[in-house]
């Protein structure tokens, strides 16, 4: 018997993560996909910090217990934490987006899933494809074990 199927490794931009955990709709389909280990959800400390910061925005009206529940029940048990070793300075218009490239490279990701035009317009960084959530869900559907 040969090795099992290769698991897709991906980094989710903050806007995709927030949409998946807080809103219904197509992007919310990512939550059961990462929880079922349909893909390896890669995060770094800077990404976790940004996810937490954005969940705390007043417009989402989440209290600390709700934020903690999202982290403890929907995110942390299902992610692989990576530690980027080198800085990347490719995205110039919004340098804070470089942390997604750093995480993806350190974690040997195949994809960055984003709704950010600065990242999406790149289409790829080295061998890492940058795709929308809708495209990533199609990729997951095509890779589903038969």
Phi and psi in radians as a Rosetta constraint file:
Dihedral C 1 N 2 CA 2 C 2 CIRCULARHARMONIC -1.426 0.35
Dihedral N 2 CA 2 C 2 N 3 CIRCULARHARMONIC 3.134 0.35
Dihedral C 2 N 3 CA 3 C 3 CIRCULARHARMONIC -1.119 0.35
Dihedral N 3 CA 3 C 3 N 4 CIRCULARHARMONIC 2.688 0.35
Dihedral C 3 N 4 CA 4 C 4 CIRCULARHARMONIC -1.224 0.35
Dihedral N 4 CA 4 C 4 N 5 CIRCULARHARMONIC 3.061 0.35
Dihedral C 4 N 5 CA 5 C 5 CIRCULARHARMONIC -1.117 0.35
Dihedral N 5 CA 5 C 5 N 6 CIRCULARHARMONIC 2.564 0.35
Dihedral C 5 N 6 CA 6 C 6 CIRCULARHARMONIC -1.289 0.35
Dihedral N 6 CA 6 C 6 N 7 CIRCULARHARMONIC 2.305 0.35
Dihedral C 6 N 7 CA 7 C 7 CIRCULARHARMONIC -1.478 0.35
Dihedral N 7 CA 7 C 7 N 8 CIRCULARHARMONIC 2.324 0.35
Dihedral C 7 N 8 CA 8 C 8 CIRCULARHARMONIC -1.182 0.35
Dihedral N 8 CA 8 C 8 N 9 CIRCULARHARMONIC 2.311 0.35
Dihedral C 8 N 9 CA 9 C 9 CIRCULARHARMONIC -1.859 0.35
Dihedral N 9 CA 9 C 9 N 10 CIRCULARHARMONIC 2.252 0.35
Dihedral C 9 N 10 CA 10 C 10 CIRCULARHARMONIC -2.534 0.35
Dihedral N 10 CA 10 C 10 N 11 CIRCULARHARMONIC 2.641 0.35
Dihedral C 10 N 11 CA 11 C 11 CIRCULARHARMONIC -1.958 0.35
Dihedral N 11 CA 11 C 11 N 12 CIRCULARHARMONIC 2.343 0.35
Dihedral C 11 N 12 CA 12 C 12 CIRCULARHARMONIC -1.822 0.35
Dihedral N 12 CA 12 C 12 N 13 CIRCULARHARMONIC 2.205 0.35
Dihedral C 12 N 13 CA 13 C 13 CIRCULARHARMONIC -1.090 0.35
Dihedral N 13 CA 13 C 13 N 14 CIRCULARHARMONIC 2.724 0.35
Dihedral C 13 N 14 CA 14 C 14 CIRCULARHARMONIC -0.995 0.35
Dihedral N 14 CA 14 C 14 N 15 CIRCULARHARMONIC -0.739 0.35
Dihedral C 14 N 15 CA 15 C 15 CIRCULARHARMONIC -1.105 0.35
Dihedral N 15 CA 15 C 15 N 16 CIRCULARHARMONIC -0.595 0.35
Dihedral C 15 N 16 CA 16 C 16 CIRCULARHARMONIC -1.256 0.35
Dihedral N 16 CA 16 C 16 N 17 CIRCULARHARMONIC -0.786 0.35
Dihedral C 16 N 17 CA 17 C 17 CIRCULARHARMONIC -1.033 0.35
Dihedral N 17 CA 17 C 17 N 18 CIRCULARHARMONIC -0.832 0.35
Dihedral C 17 N 18 CA 18 C 18 CIRCULARHARMONIC -1.078 0.35
Dihedral N 18 CA 18 C 18 N 19 CIRCULARHARMONIC -0.797 0.35
Dihedral C 18 N 19 CA 19 C 19 CIRCULARHARMONIC -1.054 0.35
Dihedral N 19 CA 19 C 19 N 20 CIRCULARHARMONIC -0.702 0.35
Dihedral C 19 N 20 CA 20 C 20 CIRCULARHARMONIC -1.146 0.35
Dihedral N 20 CA 20 C 20 N 21 CIRCULARHARMONIC -0.748 0.35
Dihedral C 20 N 21 CA 21 C 21 CIRCULARHARMONIC -1.531 0.35
Dihedral N 21 CA 21 C 21 N 22 CIRCULARHARMONIC -0.373 0.35
Dihedral C 21 N 22 CA 22 C 22 CIRCULARHARMONIC -1.881 0.35
Dihedral N 22 CA 22 C 22 N 23 CIRCULARHARMONIC -0.333 0.35
Dihedral C 22 N 23 CA 23 C 23 CIRCULARHARMONIC -2.213 0.35
Dihedral N 23 CA 23 C 23 N 24 CIRCULARHARMONIC 2.659 0.35
Dihedral C 23 N 24 CA 24 C 24 CIRCULARHARMONIC -1.454 0.35
Dihedral N 24 CA 24 C 24 N 25 CIRCULARHARMONIC 3.019 0.35
Dihedral C 24 N 25 CA 25 C 25 CIRCULARHARMONIC 2.066 0.35
Dihedral N 25 CA 25 C 25 N 26 CIRCULARHARMONIC -3.066 0.35
Dihedral C 25 N 26 CA 26 C 26 CIRCULARHARMONIC -1.005 0.35
Dihedral N 26 CA 26 C 26 N 27 CIRCULARHARMONIC -0.780 0.35
Dihedral C 26 N 27 CA 27 C 27 CIRCULARHARMONIC -1.094 0.35
Dihedral N 27 CA 27 C 27 N 28 CIRCULARHARMONIC -0.517 0.35
Dihedral C 27 N 28 CA 28 C 28 CIRCULARHARMONIC -1.049 0.35
Dihedral N 28 CA 28 C 28 N 29 CIRCULARHARMONIC -0.337 0.35
Dihedral C 28 N 29 CA 29 C 29 CIRCULARHARMONIC -1.120 0.35
Dihedral N 29 CA 29 C 29 N 30 CIRCULARHARMONIC -0.251 0.35
Dihedral C 29 N 30 CA 30 C 30 CIRCULARHARMONIC -1.231 0.35
Dihedral N 30 CA 30 C 30 N 31 CIRCULARHARMONIC -0.545 0.35
Dihedral C 30 N 31 CA 31 C 31 CIRCULARHARMONIC -1.055 0.35
Dihedral N 31 CA 31 C 31 N 32 CIRCULARHARMONIC -0.961 0.35
Dihedral C 31 N 32 CA 32 C 32 CIRCULARHARMONIC -1.122 0.35
Dihedral N 32 CA 32 C 32 N 33 CIRCULARHARMONIC -0.476 0.35
Dihedral C 32 N 33 CA 33 C 33 CIRCULARHARMONIC -1.167 0.35
Dihedral N 33 CA 33 C 33 N 34 CIRCULARHARMONIC -0.791 0.35
Dihedral C 33 N 34 CA 34 C 34 CIRCULARHARMONIC -1.279 0.35
Dihedral N 34 CA 34 C 34 N 35 CIRCULARHARMONIC -0.564 0.35
Dihedral C 34 N 35 CA 35 C 35 CIRCULARHARMONIC -1.236 0.35
Dihedral N 35 CA 35 C 35 N 36 CIRCULARHARMONIC -0.477 0.35
Dihedral C 35 N 36 CA 36 C 36 CIRCULARHARMONIC -1.544 0.35
Dihedral N 36 CA 36 C 36 N 37 CIRCULARHARMONIC 0.116 0.35
Dihedral C 36 N 37 CA 37 C 37 CIRCULARHARMONIC 1.048 0.35
Dihedral N 37 CA 37 C 37 N 38 CIRCULARHARMONIC 0.568 0.35
Dihedral C 37 N 38 CA 38 C 38 CIRCULARHARMONIC -1.216 0.35
Dihedral N 38 CA 38 C 38 N 39 CIRCULARHARMONIC -0.376 0.35
Dihedral C 38 N 39 CA 39 C 39 CIRCULARHARMONIC -2.612 0.35
Dihedral N 39 CA 39 C 39 N 40 CIRCULARHARMONIC 2.723 0.35
Dihedral C 39 N 40 CA 40 C 40 CIRCULARHARMONIC -1.517 0.35
Dihedral N 40 CA 40 C 40 N 41 CIRCULARHARMONIC 1.989 0.35
Dihedral C 40 N 41 CA 41 C 41 CIRCULARHARMONIC -1.515 0.35
Dihedral N 41 CA 41 C 41 N 42 CIRCULARHARMONIC 1.916 0.35
Dihedral C 41 N 42 CA 42 C 42 CIRCULARHARMONIC -1.682 0.35
Dihedral N 42 CA 42 C 42 N 43 CIRCULARHARMONIC 2.355 0.35
Dihedral C 42 N 43 CA 43 C 43 CIRCULARHARMONIC -2.384 0.35
Dihedral N 43 CA 43 C 43 N 44 CIRCULARHARMONIC 2.772 0.35
Dihedral C 43 N 44 CA 44 C 44 CIRCULARHARMONIC -2.157 0.35
Dihedral N 44 CA 44 C 44 N 45 CIRCULARHARMONIC 2.956 0.35
Dihedral C 44 N 45 CA 45 C 45 CIRCULARHARMONIC -0.995 0.35
Dihedral N 45 CA 45 C 45 N 46 CIRCULARHARMONIC -0.791 0.35
Dihedral C 45 N 46 CA 46 C 46 CIRCULARHARMONIC -1.066 0.35
Dihedral N 46 CA 46 C 46 N 47 CIRCULARHARMONIC -0.590 0.35
Dihedral C 46 N 47 CA 47 C 47 CIRCULARHARMONIC -1.223 0.35
Dihedral N 47 CA 47 C 47 N 48 CIRCULARHARMONIC -0.780 0.35
Dihedral C 47 N 48 CA 48 C 48 CIRCULARHARMONIC -1.028 0.35
Dihedral N 48 CA 48 C 48 N 49 CIRCULARHARMONIC -0.723 0.35
Dihedral C 48 N 49 CA 49 C 49 CIRCULARHARMONIC -1.066 0.35
Dihedral N 49 CA 49 C 49 N 50 CIRCULARHARMONIC -0.747 0.35
Dihedral C 49 N 50 CA 50 C 50 CIRCULARHARMONIC -1.203 0.35
Dihedral N 50 CA 50 C 50 N 51 CIRCULARHARMONIC -0.726 0.35
Dihedral C 50 N 51 CA 51 C 51 CIRCULARHARMONIC -0.971 0.35
Dihedral N 51 CA 51 C 51 N 52 CIRCULARHARMONIC -0.824 0.35
Dihedral C 51 N 52 CA 52 C 52 CIRCULARHARMONIC -1.100 0.35
Dihedral N 52 CA 52 C 52 N 53 CIRCULARHARMONIC -0.767 0.35
Dihedral C 52 N 53 CA 53 C 53 CIRCULARHARMONIC -1.045 0.35
Dihedral N 53 CA 53 C 53 N 54 CIRCULARHARMONIC -0.791 0.35
Dihedral C 53 N 54 CA 54 C 54 CIRCULARHARMONIC -1.236 0.35
Dihedral N 54 CA 54 C 54 N 55 CIRCULARHARMONIC -0.678 0.35
Dihedral C 54 N 55 CA 55 C 55 CIRCULARHARMONIC -1.033 0.35
Dihedral N 55 CA 55 C 55 N 56 CIRCULARHARMONIC -0.455 0.35
Dihedral C 55 N 56 CA 56 C 56 CIRCULARHARMONIC -1.437 0.35
Dihedral N 56 CA 56 C 56 N 57 CIRCULARHARMONIC -0.131 0.35
Dihedral C 56 N 57 CA 57 C 57 CIRCULARHARMONIC -0.994 0.35
Dihedral N 57 CA 57 C 57 N 58 CIRCULARHARMONIC 2.383 0.35
Dihedral C 57 N 58 CA 58 C 58 CIRCULARHARMONIC -0.964 0.35
Dihedral N 58 CA 58 C 58 N 59 CIRCULARHARMONIC -0.564 0.35
Dihedral C 58 N 59 CA 59 C 59 CIRCULARHARMONIC -1.086 0.35
Dihedral N 59 CA 59 C 59 N 60 CIRCULARHARMONIC -0.388 0.35
Dihedral C 59 N 60 CA 60 C 60 CIRCULARHARMONIC -1.536 0.35
Dihedral N 60 CA 60 C 60 N 61 CIRCULARHARMONIC -0.249 0.35
Dihedral C 60 N 61 CA 61 C 61 CIRCULARHARMONIC 0.932 0.35
Dihedral N 61 CA 61 C 61 N 62 CIRCULARHARMONIC 0.746 0.35
Dihedral C 61 N 62 CA 62 C 62 CIRCULARHARMONIC -1.776 0.35
Dihedral N 62 CA 62 C 62 N 63 CIRCULARHARMONIC 2.361 0.35
Dihedral C 62 N 63 CA 63 C 63 CIRCULARHARMONIC -1.526 0.35
Dihedral N 63 CA 63 C 63 N 64 CIRCULARHARMONIC 3.023 0.35
Dihedral C 63 N 64 CA 64 C 64 CIRCULARHARMONIC -1.051 0.35
Dihedral N 64 CA 64 C 64 N 65 CIRCULARHARMONIC -0.649 0.35
Dihedral C 64 N 65 CA 65 C 65 CIRCULARHARMONIC -1.135 0.35
Dihedral N 65 CA 65 C 65 N 66 CIRCULARHARMONIC -0.697 0.35
Dihedral C 65 N 66 CA 66 C 66 CIRCULARHARMONIC -1.164 0.35
Dihedral N 66 CA 66 C 66 N 67 CIRCULARHARMONIC -0.722 0.35
Dihedral C 66 N 67 CA 67 C 67 CIRCULARHARMONIC -1.112 0.35
Dihedral N 67 CA 67 C 67 N 68 CIRCULARHARMONIC -0.779 0.35
Dihedral C 67 N 68 CA 68 C 68 CIRCULARHARMONIC -1.070 0.35
Dihedral N 68 CA 68 C 68 N 69 CIRCULARHARMONIC -0.687 0.35
Dihedral C 68 N 69 CA 69 C 69 CIRCULARHARMONIC -1.118 0.35
Dihedral N 69 CA 69 C 69 N 70 CIRCULARHARMONIC -0.714 0.35
Dihedral C 69 N 70 CA 70 C 70 CIRCULARHARMONIC -1.061 0.35
Dihedral N 70 CA 70 C 70 N 71 CIRCULARHARMONIC -0.808 0.35
Dihedral C 70 N 71 CA 71 C 71 CIRCULARHARMONIC -1.128 0.35
Dihedral N 71 CA 71 C 71 N 72 CIRCULARHARMONIC -0.834 0.35
Dihedral C 71 N 72 CA 72 C 72 CIRCULARHARMONIC -1.295 0.35
Dihedral N 72 CA 72 C 72 N 73 CIRCULARHARMONIC -0.566 0.35
Dihedral C 72 N 73 CA 73 C 73 CIRCULARHARMONIC -1.837 0.35
Dihedral N 73 CA 73 C 73 N 74 CIRCULARHARMONIC -0.541 0.35
Dihedral C 73 N 74 CA 74 C 74 CIRCULARHARMONIC -1.911 0.35
Dihedral N 74 CA 74 C 74 N 75 CIRCULARHARMONIC -0.300 0.35
Dihedral C 74 N 75 CA 75 C 75 CIRCULARHARMONIC -2.056 0.35
Dihedral N 75 CA 75 C 75 N 76 CIRCULARHARMONIC -1.202 0.35
Dihedral C 75 N 76 CA 76 C 76 CIRCULARHARMONIC -0.990 0.35
Dihedral N 76 CA 76 C 76 N 77 CIRCULARHARMONIC -0.632 0.35
Dihedral C 76 N 77 CA 77 C 77 CIRCULARHARMONIC -1.187 0.35
Dihedral N 77 CA 77 C 77 N 78 CIRCULARHARMONIC -0.209 0.35
Dihedral C 77 N 78 CA 78 C 78 CIRCULARHARMONIC -2.055 0.35
Dihedral N 78 CA 78 C 78 N 79 CIRCULARHARMONIC 0.029 0.35
Dihedral C 78 N 79 CA 79 C 79 CIRCULARHARMONIC -1.858 0.35
Dihedral N 79 CA 79 C 79 N 80 CIRCULARHARMONIC 2.812 0.35
Dihedral C 79 N 80 CA 80 C 80 CIRCULARHARMONIC -1.950 0.35
Dihedral N 80 CA 80 C 80 N 81 CIRCULARHARMONIC 2.122 0.35
Dihedral C 80 N 81 CA 81 C 81 CIRCULARHARMONIC -1.555 0.35
Dihedral N 81 CA 81 C 81 N 82 CIRCULARHARMONIC 2.248 0.35
Dihedral C 81 N 82 CA 82 C 82 CIRCULARHARMONIC -2.062 0.35
Dihedral N 82 CA 82 C 82 N 83 CIRCULARHARMONIC 2.739 0.35
Dihedral C 82 N 83 CA 83 C 83 CIRCULARHARMONIC -2.088 0.35
Dihedral N 83 CA 83 C 83 N 84 CIRCULARHARMONIC 1.723 0.35
Dihedral C 83 N 84 CA 84 C 84 CIRCULARHARMONIC -1.006 0.35
Dihedral N 84 CA 84 C 84 N 85 CIRCULARHARMONIC 2.414 0.35
Dihedral C 84 N 85 CA 85 C 85 CIRCULARHARMONIC -1.806 0.35
Dihedral N 85 CA 85 C 85 N 86 CIRCULARHARMONIC -0.298 0.35
Dihedral C 85 N 86 CA 86 C 86 CIRCULARHARMONIC -2.383 0.35
Dihedral N 86 CA 86 C 86 N 87 CIRCULARHARMONIC 2.572 0.35
Dihedral C 86 N 87 CA 87 C 87 CIRCULARHARMONIC -1.381 0.35
Dihedral N 87 CA 87 C 87 N 88 CIRCULARHARMONIC 2.489 0.35
Dihedral C 87 N 88 CA 88 C 88 CIRCULARHARMONIC -2.087 0.35
Dihedral N 88 CA 88 C 88 N 89 CIRCULARHARMONIC 2.381 0.35
Dihedral C 88 N 89 CA 89 C 89 CIRCULARHARMONIC -2.255 0.35
Dihedral N 89 CA 89 C 89 N 90 CIRCULARHARMONIC 0.962 0.35
Dihedral C 89 N 90 CA 90 C 90 CIRCULARHARMONIC -1.566 0.35
Dihedral N 90 CA 90 C 90 N 91 CIRCULARHARMONIC -0.747 0.35
Dihedral C 90 N 91 CA 91 C 91 CIRCULARHARMONIC -1.470 0.35
Dihedral N 91 CA 91 C 91 N 92 CIRCULARHARMONIC 1.944 0.35
Dihedral C 91 N 92 CA 92 C 92 CIRCULARHARMONIC -1.619 0.35
Dihedral N 92 CA 92 C 92 N 93 CIRCULARHARMONIC -0.640 0.35
Dihedral C 92 N 93 CA 93 C 93 CIRCULARHARMONIC -1.144 0.35
Dihedral N 93 CA 93 C 93 N 94 CIRCULARHARMONIC -0.663 0.35
Dihedral C 93 N 94 CA 94 C 94 CIRCULARHARMONIC -2.366 0.35
Dihedral N 94 CA 94 C 94 N 95 CIRCULARHARMONIC 1.459 0.35
Dihedral C 94 N 95 CA 95 C 95 CIRCULARHARMONIC -0.975 0.35
Dihedral N 95 CA 95 C 95 N 96 CIRCULARHARMONIC -0.386 0.35
Dihedral C 95 N 96 CA 96 C 96 CIRCULARHARMONIC -1.148 0.35
Dihedral N 96 CA 96 C 96 N 97 CIRCULARHARMONIC -0.322 0.35
Dihedral C 96 N 97 CA 97 C 97 CIRCULARHARMONIC -1.250 0.35
Dihedral N 97 CA 97 C 97 N 98 CIRCULARHARMONIC -0.302 0.35
Dihedral C 97 N 98 CA 98 C 98 CIRCULARHARMONIC -1.080 0.35
Dihedral N 98 CA 98 C 98 N 99 CIRCULARHARMONIC -0.440 0.35
Dihedral C 98 N 99 CA 99 C 99 CIRCULARHARMONIC -1.106 0.35
Dihedral N 99 CA 99 C 99 N 100 CIRCULARHARMONIC -0.463 0.35
Dihedral C 99 N 100 CA 100 C 100 CIRCULARHARMONIC -1.252 0.35
Dihedral N 100 CA 100 C 100 N 101 CIRCULARHARMONIC -0.675 0.35
Dihedral C 100 N 101 CA 101 C 101 CIRCULARHARMONIC -1.158 0.35
Dihedral N 101 CA 101 C 101 N 102 CIRCULARHARMONIC -0.720 0.35
Dihedral C 101 N 102 CA 102 C 102 CIRCULARHARMONIC -1.068 0.35
Dihedral N 102 CA 102 C 102 N 103 CIRCULARHARMONIC -0.786 0.35
Dihedral C 102 N 103 CA 103 C 103 CIRCULARHARMONIC -1.131 0.35
Dihedral N 103 CA 103 C 103 N 104 CIRCULARHARMONIC -0.798 0.35
Dihedral C 103 N 104 CA 104 C 104 CIRCULARHARMONIC -1.077 0.35
Dihedral N 104 CA 104 C 104 N 105 CIRCULARHARMONIC -0.757 0.35
Dihedral C 104 N 105 CA 105 C 105 CIRCULARHARMONIC -1.163 0.35
Dihedral N 105 CA 105 C 105 N 106 CIRCULARHARMONIC -0.798 0.35
Dihedral C 105 N 106 CA 106 C 106 CIRCULARHARMONIC -1.093 0.35
Dihedral N 106 CA 106 C 106 N 107 CIRCULARHARMONIC -0.603 0.35
Dihedral C 106 N 107 CA 107 C 107 CIRCULARHARMONIC -1.632 0.35
Dihedral N 107 CA 107 C 107 N 108 CIRCULARHARMONIC 0.137 0.35
Dihedral C 107 N 108 CA 108 C 108 CIRCULARHARMONIC 0.911 0.35
Dihedral N 108 CA 108 C 108 N 109 CIRCULARHARMONIC 0.796 0.35
Dihedral C 108 N 109 CA 109 C 109 CIRCULARHARMONIC -1.268 0.35
Dihedral N 109 CA 109 C 109 N 110 CIRCULARHARMONIC 2.621 0.35
Dihedral C 109 N 110 CA 110 C 110 CIRCULARHARMONIC -1.586 0.35
Dihedral N 110 CA 110 C 110 N 111 CIRCULARHARMONIC -0.440 0.35
Dihedral C 110 N 111 CA 111 C 111 CIRCULARHARMONIC -2.438 0.35
Dihedral N 111 CA 111 C 111 N 112 CIRCULARHARMONIC 2.578 0.35
Dihedral C 111 N 112 CA 112 C 112 CIRCULARHARMONIC -2.007 0.35
Dihedral N 112 CA 112 C 112 N 113 CIRCULARHARMONIC 2.212 0.35
Dihedral C 112 N 113 CA 113 C 113 CIRCULARHARMONIC -1.813 0.35
Dihedral N 113 CA 113 C 113 N 114 CIRCULARHARMONIC 2.105 0.35
Dihedral C 113 N 114 CA 114 C 114 CIRCULARHARMONIC -2.539 0.35
Dihedral N 114 CA 114 C 114 N 115 CIRCULARHARMONIC 2.745 0.35
Dihedral C 114 N 115 CA 115 C 115 CIRCULARHARMONIC -2.012 0.35
Dihedral N 115 CA 115 C 115 N 116 CIRCULARHARMONIC 0.115 0.35
Dihedral C 115 N 116 CA 116 C 116 CIRCULARHARMONIC -1.529 0.35
Dihedral N 116 CA 116 C 116 N 117 CIRCULARHARMONIC 2.140 0.35
Dihedral C 116 N 117 CA 117 C 117 CIRCULARHARMONIC -1.098 0.35
Dihedral N 117 CA 117 C 117 N 118 CIRCULARHARMONIC -0.579 0.35
Dihedral C 117 N 118 CA 118 C 118 CIRCULARHARMONIC -1.067 0.35
Dihedral N 118 CA 118 C 118 N 119 CIRCULARHARMONIC -0.719 0.35
Dihedral C 118 N 119 CA 119 C 119 CIRCULARHARMONIC -1.353 0.35
Dihedral N 119 CA 119 C 119 N 120 CIRCULARHARMONIC -0.815 0.35
Dihedral C 119 N 120 CA 120 C 120 CIRCULARHARMONIC -1.041 0.35
Dihedral N 120 CA 120 C 120 N 121 CIRCULARHARMONIC -0.622 0.35
Dihedral C 120 N 121 CA 121 C 121 CIRCULARHARMONIC -1.157 0.35
Dihedral N 121 CA 121 C 121 N 122 CIRCULARHARMONIC -0.368 0.35
Dihedral C 121 N 122 CA 122 C 122 CIRCULARHARMONIC -1.253 0.35
Dihedral N 122 CA 122 C 122 N 123 CIRCULARHARMONIC -0.535 0.35
Dihedral C 122 N 123 CA 123 C 123 CIRCULARHARMONIC 1.166 0.35
Dihedral N 123 CA 123 C 123 N 124 CIRCULARHARMONIC -0.592 0.35
Dihedral C 123 N 124 CA 124 C 124 CIRCULARHARMONIC -2.830 0.35
Dihedral N 124 CA 124 C 124 N 125 CIRCULARHARMONIC 2.730 0.35
Dihedral C 124 N 125 CA 125 C 125 CIRCULARHARMONIC -2.313 0.35
Dihedral N 125 CA 125 C 125 N 126 CIRCULARHARMONIC 1.996 0.35
Dihedral C 125 N 126 CA 126 C 126 CIRCULARHARMONIC 0.957 0.35
Dihedral N 126 CA 126 C 126 N 127 CIRCULARHARMONIC -2.110 0.35
Dihedral C 126 N 127 CA 127 C 127 CIRCULARHARMONIC -1.728 0.35
Dihedral N 127 CA 127 C 127 N 128 CIRCULARHARMONIC 0.196 0.35
Dihedral C 127 N 128 CA 128 C 128 CIRCULARHARMONIC -1.683 0.35
Dihedral N 128 CA 128 C 128 N 129 CIRCULARHARMONIC 2.040 0.35
Dihedral C 128 N 129 CA 129 C 129 CIRCULARHARMONIC -1.378 0.35
Dihedral N 129 CA 129 C 129 N 130 CIRCULARHARMONIC 2.486 0.35
Dihedral C 129 N 130 CA 130 C 130 CIRCULARHARMONIC -1.972 0.35
Dihedral N 130 CA 130 C 130 N 131 CIRCULARHARMONIC 2.017 0.35
Dihedral C 130 N 131 CA 131 C 131 CIRCULARHARMONIC -2.295 0.35
Dihedral N 131 CA 131 C 131 N 132 CIRCULARHARMONIC 2.819 0.35
Dihedral C 131 N 132 CA 132 C 132 CIRCULARHARMONIC -1.323 0.35
Dihedral N 132 CA 132 C 132 N 133 CIRCULARHARMONIC 2.891 0.35
Dihedral C 132 N 133 CA 133 C 133 CIRCULARHARMONIC -1.086 0.35
Dihedral N 133 CA 133 C 133 N 134 CIRCULARHARMONIC -0.708 0.35
Dihedral C 133 N 134 CA 134 C 134 CIRCULARHARMONIC -1.069 0.35
Dihedral N 134 CA 134 C 134 N 135 CIRCULARHARMONIC -0.766 0.35
Dihedral C 134 N 135 CA 135 C 135 CIRCULARHARMONIC -1.144 0.35
Dihedral N 135 CA 135 C 135 N 136 CIRCULARHARMONIC -0.714 0.35
Dihedral C 135 N 136 CA 136 C 136 CIRCULARHARMONIC -1.114 0.35
Dihedral N 136 CA 136 C 136 N 137 CIRCULARHARMONIC -0.699 0.35
Dihedral C 136 N 137 CA 137 C 137 CIRCULARHARMONIC -1.090 0.35
Dihedral N 137 CA 137 C 137 N 138 CIRCULARHARMONIC -0.651 0.35
Dihedral C 137 N 138 CA 138 C 138 CIRCULARHARMONIC -1.129 0.35
Dihedral N 138 CA 138 C 138 N 139 CIRCULARHARMONIC -0.720 0.35
Dihedral C 138 N 139 CA 139 C 139 CIRCULARHARMONIC -1.073 0.35
Dihedral N 139 CA 139 C 139 N 140 CIRCULARHARMONIC -0.799 0.35
Dihedral C 139 N 140 CA 140 C 140 CIRCULARHARMONIC -1.066 0.35
Dihedral N 140 CA 140 C 140 N 141 CIRCULARHARMONIC -0.710 0.35
Dihedral C 140 N 141 CA 141 C 141 CIRCULARHARMONIC -1.113 0.35
Dihedral N 141 CA 141 C 141 N 142 CIRCULARHARMONIC -0.718 0.35
Dihedral C 141 N 142 CA 142 C 142 CIRCULARHARMONIC -1.201 0.35
Dihedral N 142 CA 142 C 142 N 143 CIRCULARHARMONIC -0.480 0.35
Dihedral C 142 N 143 CA 143 C 143 CIRCULARHARMONIC -1.604 0.35
Dihedral N 143 CA 143 C 143 N 144 CIRCULARHARMONIC 0.013 0.35
Dihedral C 143 N 144 CA 144 C 144 CIRCULARHARMONIC -1.067 0.35
Dihedral N 144 CA 144 C 144 N 145 CIRCULARHARMONIC 2.307 0.35
Dihedral C 144 N 145 CA 145 C 145 CIRCULARHARMONIC -1.034 0.35
Dihedral N 145 CA 145 C 145 N 146 CIRCULARHARMONIC 2.432 0.35
